[in-house]
């Protein structure tokens, strides 16, 4: 459960050179460093200096053709996060793994390994994979339907949690004198046979420091929200306004009771894209510099992919051709993001060029260009107004945008008593205010 005193949580969303799509062209970034371990070590240390709860590494299973104009490749999460673990001490490490193109045993073992390597700082960002192109890297068949992917994900997570619990906490004896290494009476097979998986178990390693690495989810479709209410302990979401953030927050929390869960068992972290200057004019200059580096051709391809319609020949300075777009229920990919961006274009009557520029950095997330004081004011408003339990920080360009937030905004939040001044725990669960789950057998013994 979350502690009685509510405290803001901040996760760093790692994305190569930064979240603005033109960040790789910025003079302060070096796109060739995105396969350089030392670059990510530097980012991890900066985030830990700011006492951030965690950092999160997204992942993709396909190389989009839009790599022509943007950095869209990166290192594999388990390998990279393990390396970052070696040079940090406290910050949580959340990696992405798909339930559509993996097997539960592999994922259970990898996250348990990361939890051991990091001394209890691992988290799993659970995705069902929205890219239709990714499917063809694993099978000669199209991406399974949206609802089917979520049914599979539910069973997948159930199996992974059971594997994590297949060793009781005291199953490892390691008694040299008696010669007993492990108590077999406390290691339990699953013998799971379900709709999508048959897994005998048990896992081939002891229960990890956190018991269960933190479970994170980012879907905002109806299926995604219900899945989050059932299994997630932190949710990353894109909400462009305070009002939409409040509505999403109330919606997700209200869905938890039927699953026997309290609203306090889930932290909601909307993405937040800040551009920070010591003065408003300086911040606006920084934004203008990034906007001038934006490649319109890339933005057109990006929106064409999202909307499932070729927009490349559409007039840039006329309204987005909403009549060409499919209905939301026809989208088999990222349905939540489609709804968000399509709704933004419709409500604000944006031209195609305006929509490209509006989403070039924030991608539909909340954003603010301003001073550290203005940024802190907005974060406080969302937090106290129950539009967020914290934020998924999306620096415009890195490392500078991250350093600006850590060195200028974090102290302001600390001065207001909204954010920690020191880590009070060692594990990711402790950072988010959650207790370590009891093992399955131990839990059954008390019921």
LINUR-V642083 format. One record per pair of residues at least 6 apart in sequence whose ideal C-beta (glycine too) atoms are under 8 Angstrom apart, sorted by the first residue. I is the first residue (numbers start at 0). J is the second residue. Records with the same first field share a line. If there is no record, write none. Layout:
# LINUR-V642083
I->J / J
This chain:
# LINUR-V642083
0->261 / 263 / 264 / 432 / 433 / 434
1->263 / 264 / 266 / 431 / 432 / 433
2->432
5->388
6->417 / 418 / 419 / 432
7->378 / 382 / 388 / 389 / 390 / 412 / 417 / 418
8->52 / 233 / 266 / 268 / 388 / 389 / 390 / 430 / 431
9->49 / 51 / 52 / 389 / 390 / 392 / 409 / 418
10->51 / 52 / 53 / 54 / 55 / 91 / 93 / 233 / 235 / 268 / 389 / 390 / 391 / 392
11->42 / 46 / 51 / 53 / 54 / 55 / 392 / 394 / 401
12->18 / 54 / 55 / 57 / 235 / 270 / 391 / 392 / 393
13->39 / 42 / 54 / 55 / 56 / 57
14->57 / 393
15->22 / 23 / 30 / 33 / 70 / 73
16->22 / 23 / 25 / 28 / 29 / 30 / 32 / 33 / 70 / 396 / 397
17->23 / 25 / 28 / 394 / 395 / 396 / 397 / 400
18->272 / 360 / 361 / 362 / 393 / 394 / 395
19->25 / 272 / 289 / 293 / 359 / 360 / 395 / 396
20->69 / 293 / 294 / 297 / 298 / 301 / 359 / 360
21->289 / 290 / 292 / 293 / 294 / 359
22->28 / 289 / 395 / 396 / 397
23->30 / 69 / 70
24->292
25->288 / 289 / 292 / 396
27->396 / 399
28->396 / 397 / 399
29->38
30->70
32->38
33->70 / 72 / 73 / 74
34->73 / 74
36->79 / 82
39->74 / 79 / 82 / 83
40->82 / 83 / 86
41->398
42->54 / 397 / 398 / 401
43->54 / 83 / 86 / 87 / 90
44->86 / 87
45->398 / 401 / 402 / 405
46->54 / 90 / 401 / 405
47->87 / 88 / 89 / 90
48->405
49->404 / 405 / 406 / 409
50->89 / 409 / 418 / 419 / 420 / 421 / 422
51->90 / 392 / 405
52->90 / 91 / 389 / 427 / 430 / 431
53->90 / 91 / 92 / 93 / 120 / 122 / 213 / 427 / 430 / 431
54->83 / 90 / 91 / 92 / 93
55->93 / 94 / 95 / 122 / 124 / 215 / 235 / 391
56->73 / 76 / 79 / 80 / 92 / 93 / 94 / 95
57->95 / 124
58->73 / 75 / 76 / 94 / 95 / 96 / 97 / 126
59->71 / 73 / 130 / 133
60->97 / 100 / 128 / 130 / 133 / 136 / 137
61->130 / 132 / 133 / 136
62->71 / 72
63->71 / 130 / 132 / 304
64->300
65->71 / 297 / 300 / 301 / 304
66->72
67->297
68->294 / 296 / 297 / 300
69->294 / 297
76->94 / 95 / 96
77->94 / 109 / 112 / 113
80->92 / 94 / 113 / 117 / 121
81->112 / 113 / 116 / 117
83->92
84->92 / 113 / 116 / 117 / 120
85->116
89->120 / 422 / 425 / 430
90->120
91->120 / 121 / 122 / 213 / 426 / 427 / 430 / 431
92->113 / 117 / 120 / 121 / 122 / 427
93->121 / 122 / 123 / 124 / 213 / 215 / 427
94->110 / 113 / 121 / 122 / 123 / 124
95->124 / 126
96->106 / 109 / 110 / 123 / 124 / 125 / 126
97->126 / 127 / 128
98->106 / 125 / 126 / 127 / 128 / 148 / 151 / 152 / 155 / 156
99->127 / 128 / 134 / 142 / 143 / 148 / 151 / 152
100->128 / 133 / 134 / 136 / 137
101->155
102->196
103->155 / 158 / 159 / 162 / 196 / 198
104->162 / 198 / 200 / 202
106->123 / 155 / 159
107->158 / 159 / 162 / 163 / 202
108->162 / 202 / 203 / 204
110->121 / 123 / 159 / 207 / 212
111->121 / 163 / 202 / 204 / 206 / 207 / 212
112->204
113->121 / 212
114->120 / 121 / 207 / 208 / 209 / 212
115->204 / 207 / 208
118->208 / 425 / 426
119->207 / 208 / 209 / 425 / 426 / 427 / 428
120->426 / 427
121->207 / 209 / 212 / 213 / 427
122->212 / 213 / 214 / 215 / 233 / 427
123->159 / 212 / 213 / 214 / 215
124->215 / 216 / 217 / 235
125->152 / 156 / 214 / 215 / 216 / 230 / 231
126->216 / 217 / 218
127->145 / 148 / 149 / 151 / 152 / 218
128->134 / 142 / 148
129->142 / 332 / 333 / 334 / 336
130->142 / 332
131->141 / 142 / 331 / 332
133->142
134->140 / 141 / 142 / 143
142->148 / 331 / 332
143->151
144->331
145->220 / 222 / 330 / 331 / 334
146->222
149->218 / 222 / 223 / 225 / 226
150->194 / 195
151->194 / 195
152->226
153->226 / 229 / 230
154->193 / 194 / 195 / 196
155->195 / 196
156->214 / 230
157->191 / 193
158->189 / 191 / 193 / 196 / 198
160->211
161->189 / 191 / 200 / 439
162->189 / 198 / 200 / 201 / 202
163->202 / 206 / 207 / 210 / 211 / 212
164->206 / 210 / 211 / 436 / 438 / 439 / 440
165->186 / 187 / 188 / 189 / 200 / 201 / 202 / 439
166->185 / 186 / 187 / 201 / 202 / 204 / 205 / 206 / 438
167->182 / 185 / 186 / 187 / 206 / 438 / 440 / 441
168->206 / 210 / 438 / 441
169->182 / 185
170->181 / 182 / 185 / 186 / 205 / 206
171->180 / 181 / 182 / 205
172->179 / 180 / 181 / 182
173->180
174->180
181->205
185->440
186->201
187->200 / 201 / 439 / 440
188->199 / 200 / 201
189->198 / 199 / 200 / 201
190->199 / 200
191->197 / 198 / 199 / 200
206->438
208->426
209->426 / 427 / 428 / 435
210->435 / 436 / 437 / 438
211->436
212->427
213->232 / 233 / 427 / 428 / 431 / 433
214->230 / 231 / 232 / 233
215->231 / 232 / 233 / 234 / 235
216->223 / 226 / 227 / 230 / 231 / 233 / 234 / 235
217->223 / 234 / 235 / 236
218->224 / 226 / 227 / 335
219->236 / 237 / 247 / 335 / 336 / 338 / 339
220->334 / 335 / 338
223->334 / 335
224->250 / 251 / 254
225->254
227->234 / 251 / 254 / 265
228->251 / 254 / 255 / 257 / 258 / 260 / 265
229->258 / 260
231->265
232->264 / 265 / 266 / 431 / 433
233->265 / 266 / 267 / 268 / 431
234->251 / 265 / 266 / 267 / 268
235->268 / 269 / 270 / 391
236->247 / 267 / 268 / 269 / 270 / 391
237->269 / 270 / 335 / 336 / 339 / 362 / 363 / 364
238->244 / 247 / 269 / 270 / 364 / 365 / 386
239->339 / 343 / 361 / 363 / 364 / 365 / 366
240->365
241->365 / 380 / 381 / 384 / 386
244->269 / 365 / 381 / 386 / 387
245->384 / 385 / 386
247->267 / 269 / 386
248->267 / 385 / 386 / 387
249->385
251->265 / 267
252->262 / 265 / 267
253->262
255->261 / 262 / 264 / 265
264->433
266->388 / 389 / 431 / 432
267->387 / 388 / 389
268->387 / 388 / 389 / 390 / 391
269->364 / 365 / 381 / 386 / 387 / 390 / 391
270->361 / 362 / 364 / 365 / 390 / 391 / 393
271->364 / 365 / 366 / 367 / 378 / 390 / 391 / 392 / 393
272->360 / 361 / 362 / 364 / 365 / 366 / 367 / 393 / 395
273->366 / 367 / 368 / 369 / 374 / 392 / 393 / 394 / 395 / 400 / 404 / 408
274->282 / 285 / 286 / 289 / 360 / 366 / 367 / 368 / 369 / 395 / 400
275->282 / 285 / 369 / 370 / 371 / 374 / 400 / 403 / 404 / 407 / 408
276->282 / 283 / 284 / 285 / 368 / 369 / 370
277->370 / 371 / 407
278->370
279->368 / 369 / 370 / 373
282->368 / 369 / 370
283->368
285->368 / 395
286->368 / 395
289->359 / 360 / 395 / 396
290->356 / 359
293->355 / 356 / 359
295->315 / 352 / 355
296->311
298->355 / 356 / 358 / 359
299->310 / 311 / 313 / 351 / 355
300->311
301->355 / 358
302->310 / 340 / 351 / 354 / 355 / 358
303->309 / 310 / 311
305->332 / 333 / 336 / 337 / 340
306->323 / 324 / 325 / 337 / 340 / 341
307->324 / 325 / 329 / 330 / 332
308->320 / 323 / 324 / 325
310->320 / 323 / 351
313->320 / 351
314->351
315->350 / 351 / 352 / 355
316->350 / 351 / 352
317->350 / 351
318->344 / 348 / 349 / 350 / 351
319->344 / 345 / 349 / 350 / 351 / 354
320->351
321->341 / 344 / 345
324->341
327->334 / 337 / 338 / 341
330->337
336->362 / 363
339->363
340->354 / 358 / 363
343->349 / 354 / 357 / 358 / 363
344->354
347->353
349->357
360->366 / 393 / 395
361->393
364->391 / 393
365->377 / 381
367->373 / 374 / 377
369->377
371->403 / 407 / 408 / 411
372->411
374->404 / 408 / 411
375->408 / 411 / 412 / 415
378->387 / 390 / 408 / 412 / 417
379->412 / 415 / 417
380->386
381->387 / 390
382->388 / 389 / 417
392->401 / 404
394->400 / 401 / 403 / 404
409->418
412->418
413->419 / 420
422->430
423->429
424->430
426->435
428->434 / 435
436->442
437->445
